[in-house]
Amino acid sequence: MAGLLMVLTCSAVSHSADYWSRDSVLGDGFEIHRFDMGKDYSGKVVSTVTRHRSHCKNDSVGILYVHGYNDYFFQKDEADRFADSCYNFYAVDLRKYGRSILPGQTPTQARDMREYFPDIDSALTAMKRDGIKKVALMGHSTGGLVTSYYMGERPDSIVKCLVLNSPFLEWNMNGMMRNVAVPAVGTLGKLFPNMKISQGDGGGYAESLLKDYHGEWDFNTDWKTIKPRKVEASWIGAVDRAQGAVRKGKVNVPVLLMHSSNSVSGTGWTPAMQHGDAVLNVKDMVKYGPKLGKDVTLHEVPDGMHDLFLSSEAARDDAYDATFRFLREQHLK
C-alpha cells in the first residue's frame, strides 16, 4: 500500500510540480504549490508546499520543514536563515492545516499520523524535480513525531538526516492520564472518531509568541489559534499509536533532537513562558529521544521556548548553531 501511494504521489507531482506561484502569505521570494491528495473520510484533501530558494550556486541540498499541531509555516526568519546559509528551504502545510484548509473541513483532523506520509512524499518528489539530491527533514512538536514516524517507514528516501525541534514523543500529563485516560479515549475514537475533547482554554503559549502580546512574531490566528481547539478522540488515538511506533528505534538516519533546558507549567501567560517549554515536558524528550534510532544527538537549548526557532534571540541562535553544525557533520553543505 505504501509503495502504491508513493507511485500515485510521484505521478501526480510529475504533472504539476512546475507550477509554482507567489506565496500571498509571505510575499516575494516565497512560492507555493498545492498538491491534490485525493479524498479521505472527510472529502477532498490537499497539501501545500512553500519554497524559498537559496541564491548560492549549490542547488543540490535542501531542508524540508514540517510544522506542529495548531500550526502552519509562517517562519520567514527561519527560511531566510537557511537560504542565506546556502540551503534551499521547503516547508509543507499538511492537509487540513494553514494554506491547505479547504471550506467545510475540520482543521487539524487526523485519524492516523500516516495520513501525512503522502504529503511529505509529494514535497520530497517536488524537491527532487528541483534538483535537490540531499535533504534534511525537520519537524517541530507533532511534526517531530510525524517525521520520526515517517523515517521509520520510509528508509529509502532522499532524506539524509532528521532534525527535531521539541518533538511530541509523549503526552505532557501525569501517569494516570497517560496510561489510562489516553488509551481509553483512543479506543473510543475508533467507535466515535468525531467525538470532541477539550484541551482547555489557555492561551499563554500563543501570547508568548505574538507581537500583539509578549512575543516577536506575527501569524494568522485563524490558522494558529491563540486558544487551543478541541481535538477529536480519533486524533488522540492516532498520536498515541505513533508515539508507540517511534519508540521501536526504526529511524536509520542520524537525528539531532533539540529541546529546551526546562519546562514551564500553567496555561495563562507568565514571564517564565519566554524562557522554557510551555507545551511539552523536556524530560520526556530526553527519555524517549534516544529510542528513535541508533544515532541520536541530544542538544539542550538554554531558555528555549517550545518552538526553539521562535525563542529569544540568544536561544534561537543557539538552536541554529547546533543545527548548522549537525548539518555540516552530515555533509549536507
N, C-alpha and C positions, 0 to 999 in steps of 0.2 A: 504493500500500500504506500509506504514512504517513497519507494522508487517511482511509482506511478505519479504521485503528487509532484515529485521533482521534475519528471518529464513534462507533465502538463504545465507546470510553472515556467520551465525554461521555454516551452513552445510559445506560451502567452507573451513572455518578455521579449522573445526574438522578433515578434511582430510589432512591438510597441516601445521598446526601451529607448529609441532615438528621440522620442517626442517629449523633450523636457521643456518646461515653461517657467517663466519667472515666478518665484515664490512671493505671493502677495503678503505673507505674514512677516518675513524677514527682509524682503526687498532685494535690491541689486546685489549680485554676487551669489545669490542663492536660487537654485532651480528645483522644481519638483516634478515628479511623475507619479501618477496614480495608477495602480495596478488593479485590474478586475480579478478578484479572487473567487468568483463564482457565488454560490449560495451556501448558507448554513441553516440551522434550525430557526433563525430569525429572518431569513431572506437574503438579499444581495449583500455582499461584503466587499470592501476594497481595502488596500493598504496604500500608503503614500510614502515615497522616499524623497527626502531632501538631499541635495548635494551642494557642496561648496568646494570647488576645485582649487588646488594649490597652484601658484604661479611658478613653482620650481620645475626644473626640467624632468625630474623623476616622476613619471605618471604611473608607476607600477605598484605603488604602495598606498593602501587606503585604510581608513577607520570606518567601521560601521557601528553606530551607536543605537542602542535600544533603551527607550525610556522606561520609567516605572509605572506603577498604578496611579490613577488620578493624575495623569501627566501627558505630555506630548513634547516634541522637540521645539524648544524656543531659545536654546542657549547659544546665541550668536557669538558671544565671547569665547565659548568653548570651541566652536567651529573655527573661529579666526585663529585661535592658539595653535590648533593642529595644522591648519593650512599654512600659516606663517612658518611652521616648522617642517614644511615640505611633505605633509601627509594630506592626501585627498580625503575630504571628510564627507561621510554619508550618514544619514540618520533615517530611521523608519518610524512613522506613526503607525502603530499596529492597528489592525481592524478595530473599529468602534472606539478609537481614541483620536483626539485632536482633529487634524485635517481629514482623517478617514471616517469620521462620524457621518452617517447618512441619515436623512429625515426618517423619523419613526424608530430609530434604533435606541437600544438601551446602552448608554456609554459604559465601557469597561467590561461588558458582559463576556463571559467565557465559561465553558463547561469542562474544558481540558486545556492545559497550557500548551499542548502540542498543536492546538489550532493556530498558533502563531508561527509554527515552523515554515509553512509556505510563504508567509510574509518576509521572513528572513531569507528564504531561498530566492525569492524574487529580487530582493535588494542585492544579494551577492551575485546573481546572474547579471543584473544590470551593471554592477561594478566590473565584472569580467569583460563585458562588452565595451566598457570604457578603457580597457587595457590594464585594469588592476590585476596583479598576479599574486600579491600577498596582502592579507587582511588581518587587522587586529579587531576582534569583535569585543565591543564594550557594552556592559549592561549596568544600569542603575536600579537598585532596590528590586522590585518584582521583575524588572528587565534583567537584573543579575541572575535571578532564579531561572527565567526563561532561557537566557543564553547558556547557562550552565547545563540545563536540561537538553538544549539543542545540541551542544557539543558532545554530549554523551551519546546522542543518537545519530549524529552526522559527522563521523570521524574523518571522512574523505573530502571535506570541503576545502576551499582555498584559505580558510582561517588558520593562521599560524600561531595565534596566542589569544588569550582571553583576559580582559581587564574588567574587574568587578568593582563597582563603586557602591559600597554599603549594600551588599546583596541580601535579599529576603530569604534567608535559609532556615528560619524558624520563626514561629509566632511569638510576638513580644507579650506573653501572657504568663500567668502562673501555671504550675504543673497541672492542676485540676482542669483548667481551661484547655491547655494544650493537649492533654492526654485523654480527656473525657469529652468535653464540650465540642471541640473542633471535629473529632471523628464522628460524633453523633450528628452534628449539623451537616457534615459532608455526606453521611448516609441519607439524611433527609433530603439532601439536594438531588439525589438520584430519583427520588419519588416526586419531589416538588421543586424542580430546578429553578423556578422563578420566585421562590419564597424569599422575601427581603429580610436582611439582617442589618440592624443599625450598627454603625461604628462610632456612635457618639456624635457630639456636635462641636468638638474642639477645633478651633482654627489657628491655634498657636503656631504650628509649624509654617503654615502658609504666610502668616503675618510676619514671621521671621525672615521671609524671603522677599516679600513685596515692598516696593519703594513706597507705596502709599501707607505702609505701616512702619516696619523696623528694618527692612531689608534693602537690597541694592538692585532688585530686578523687576522687570515688567513681564507679565504673561496674561493670557486670556483666561479669566476666571470662570468662564463657561466651560472651558476645556480642562482646566486645572483648578478645581473649585477650592474656595477657602475652607469651607467646612466639608468633611468627608461625605460622599454619597453613601447611601445604603448599598450593600452588596447582596448578590444572590447566593443562596445556600450552595448552589452548584459551583460557584466561583471558589468558595471556601474549600470545598472538596477537591477542586482542581489544583489549588495551591498546595494543599496538604499532600496530595499524591506526588506532585512534582518535587516537593521537598524530600519526600522519602526516596524518590528515584535518584536525585543528585548525590545522595549520601553513599551510593554504591561505587563511587570512585571511577566512573567511566570516562571522565574528561581526559583526553590523551594529548592535550597541548599544554604548554606552560601557562600558568594562571598567576596573575597579580590580583590579590584581594586587598583592597584598601578600606579602612574603617576609621571611625573617629576614636579619639582617646577615651571617650566616656559617653554614656547615655544620659538623657535628661528625661525625667518623668513629668507627668502633668499634661493637660490638654490646652489650657489657656496660656497665652504668651507670657514668658518671663525672660529677663536678660540672659539667663543660662541657656536658653534655646539658641542663642547666637554662638555658643561655644561647645555644643555637643549634639549627639544624635537624638532628636526628639521623637523618632518614629520606631526605630528598632533597637534591640539590645546588642551592643557590640560584643558582649561575651559569647553570644550565640554564633557570631561570625567567626570568632577565634576558635570556637569549639568545632564547628562543622566545616569551616573552610578547608582545612587540610584533608578532609574526606572526599573532596571533589575529584582529586586525581593524584598522580604521583609527583607532580611538580607544581607545588603551590607556594607562592611567596606572599606572606602577610606584611602589610605596611600600615602602621598606625599614624594617623594624621592628627597632630595636637590641635585640640579645639575645633575639629572639623564638624560641620553640621551634617545632617543626613545625606544631602547631596553635596559631596565634598567639593565639587567644582563650583558650587554656589555659596561656599563658605566665605568667611572673612578673607581678605587678601593674603595674609600670611599662610592660612590653612590651605587655601586653594593653590597657592604657589607650591606648597609642599606636595600636594597631590599631583600637580602637573610634573614637577621634577621627578617624582617617583615613577610616573607613567612613562615619561620620555626616556628615563634611564632603563626601564624594563624593556621598552621597545627597541632600544639600541642593543641591549643584550640578546634580543631575539633576532637581531639582524634585519629589523624592519626599518630601514632607513634608505 
